[in-house]
Every structure is written in C-alpha cells, then in structure tokens.
Amino acid sequence: MVNIESDISHMHKDIEILKNDLAVIKHILSEEGKLNDETKKRLAKARATPDSEYIEL
C-alpha cells in the first residue's frame, strides 16, 4: 500500500509541474498571440526529442 501511495504522490507532483508549464505556455500565447524565438527553440527541441528519452510513468 505504501508503494501505491508513493506512486500516486509522485504522479501528483508530476501533474502539478505539467499544470504549471501549461499555465506558462498559456500566458505566453495570450500575451503575445504568437511564440517568441526562445519558445520556438524550446518547442523545436521538445519535438526533436525521441519518445524513448522520456520517462515512462
């Protein structure tokens, strides 16, 4: 039972991080209406990252 609680806690933290990241993206898009150069670079890097490099939850 402890492992399940630990897993759920870890997943909750990951979801909170994702929610914060999405809030930042939403703010950027709503403020400027388009992506700035830094955001474009980060997006290109994320798109170029193979799925195998992501951690499976």
Secondary structure as a PSIPRED ss2 file (coil, helix, strand):
# PSIPRED VFORMAT (PSIPRED V4.0)

   1 M C   1.000  0.000  0.000
   2 V H   0.000  1.000  0.000
   3 N H   0.000  1.000  0.000
   4 I H   0.000  1.000  0.000
   5 E H   0.000  1.000  0.000
   6 S H   0.000  1.000  0.000
   7 D H   0.000  1.000  0.000
   8 I H   0.000  1.000  0.000
   9 S H   0.000  1.000  0.000
  10 H H   0.000  1.000  0.000
  11 M H   0.000  1.000  0.000
  12 H H   0.000  1.000  0.000
  13 K H   0.000  1.000  0.000
  14 D H   0.000  1.000  0.000
  15 I H   0.000  1.000  0.000
  16 E H   0.000  1.000  0.000
  17 I H   0.000  1.000  0.000
  18 L H   0.000  1.000  0.000
  19 K H   0.000  1.000  0.000
  20 N H   0.000  1.000  0.000
  21 D H   0.000  1.000  0.000
  22 L H   0.000  1.000  0.000
  23 A H   0.000  1.000  0.000
  24 V H   0.000  1.000  0.000
  25 I H   0.000  1.000  0.000
  26 K H   0.000  1.000  0.000
  27 H H   0.000  1.000  0.000
  28 I H   0.000  1.000  0.000
  29 L H   0.000  1.000  0.000
  30 S H   0.000  1.000  0.000
  31 E H   0.000  1.000  0.000
  32 E H   0.000  1.000  0.000
  33 G C   1.000  0.000  0.000
  34 K C   1.000  0.000  0.000
  35 L C   1.000  0.000  0.000
  36 N C   1.000  0.000  0.000
  37 D H   0.000  1.000  0.000
  38 E H   0.000  1.000  0.000
  39 T H   0.000  1.000  0.000
  40 K H   0.000  1.000  0.000
  41 K H   0.000  1.000  0.000
  42 R H   0.000  1.000  0.000
  43 L H   0.000  1.000  0.000
  44 A H   0.000  1.000  0.000
  45 K H   0.000  1.000  0.000
  46 A H   0.000  1.000  0.000
  47 R H   0.000  1.000  0.000
  48 A H   0.000  1.000  0.000
  49 T C   1.000  0.000  0.000
  50 P C   1.000  0.000  0.000
  51 D H   0.000  1.000  0.000
  52 S H   0.000  1.000  0.000
  53 E H   0.000  1.000  0.000
  54 Y C   1.000  0.000  0.000
  55 I C   1.000  0.000  0.000
  56 E C   1.000  0.000  0.000
  57 L C   1.000  0.000  0.000
